[in-house]
Amino acid sequence: MRSKPKHYTLEFKQKAVELSYAKGNVKKVSEDLDIFPSVLYRWRKELKDYGKNSFPGRGKPKLTDEEKEIAR
């Protein structure tokens, strides 16, 4: 039987990324937070690439500031 996918809040993701940079050890932080290291690496990359536009929510596209301006 498959387990339900976990959904994390924007605040949780941001704090997890901050913590991973502060401690400098993604594996340890991911174990402490009970998430896969690959997920934490993906969140770090997304935050780096999209900044404040990261983690827009389910079904919403991730856009940079320039892409948002073009979309308007």
N, C-alpha and C positions, 0 to 999 in steps of 0.2 A: 504494500500500500504506500502511495506517495504521501509525503507530508505536505502541509500547506506552505506555500512560499511565504517568507517573512517580508514584511514591509516596514521599512525604517523611516523615521521622520527626518526632515531636513536638518533639524538641530542635531540629531544623533549622528548623522553622516558628517556634518561639519566638525563636531566635537571629536569624532573618531579620527578624522584626518589630522586635526590639530594635535591630538594626543600622539599619533604615529610620528609626526614630525618632532614633537617635543622629546619623546623617548628615543626616537631614532631606530626603533626595532618594530617593524610591521608585524612580524610573526608573533611576538609577545603580546602586542596590543590586540591583535586579532583573536588570540587565545583568550585574553582577559574579557573581551567583548562578545565572545562566542560567535564570531563571524569567520568566514574563510579569508585567508590572506589575499587571494585573488580579488575578492570583492573590495577589500580595503585599498589595494593597488589601483583598481578601476576608479574608486572614488577620488583618490589622490590625483590621478590623471585628469579626471573630469573637472575637478576643482581648478587644476592648473590651466587647463585648456579654455574653460568657460567662465572662470571667476565667479562673480555674484550670480551669474545666470545658470549655474550648475544645479542639478537636481530639480528640474522644473515640475516634476510630478508625472503621474502615469498618463501616457498618451500624448504628452506635450513635447514638442521638439526642443532640443538644446540648441540655443542660438547665441552667437557672440553679439556684442553690442552693435557691430557693423551689420550683421545679418538681420538683427531686429529692426534697425533703421531702414534697411532695404525692404523688409517685409511690410513696413508701414506704407 
